[in-house]
């Protein structure tokens, strides 16, 4: 909802509503895609080289943690820039 209020000669525009929820919804797309790519490629790597399962799984978990950290940063930014 956009409210227009005339203040003297200037028109002041204010944005009313919870825009942070829309921003977080858009910010969650990137980590969601990232997690899908990480586990998809990890599964392919495990199928090709089963002997490297420990290293591949460790790298998958680290990549997952970094992607989820981006999602948490996205939700916090909605509160910081309120």
Buried (B, 14 or more C-beta within 10 A) or exposed (E): EEEEEEEEEEEEEEEEEEEBEEBBEEBBEEBEEBBEEBEEBBEEBBEEEEEEEEEBEEBBEEBBEEBBEEBEEBBEBBEEEE
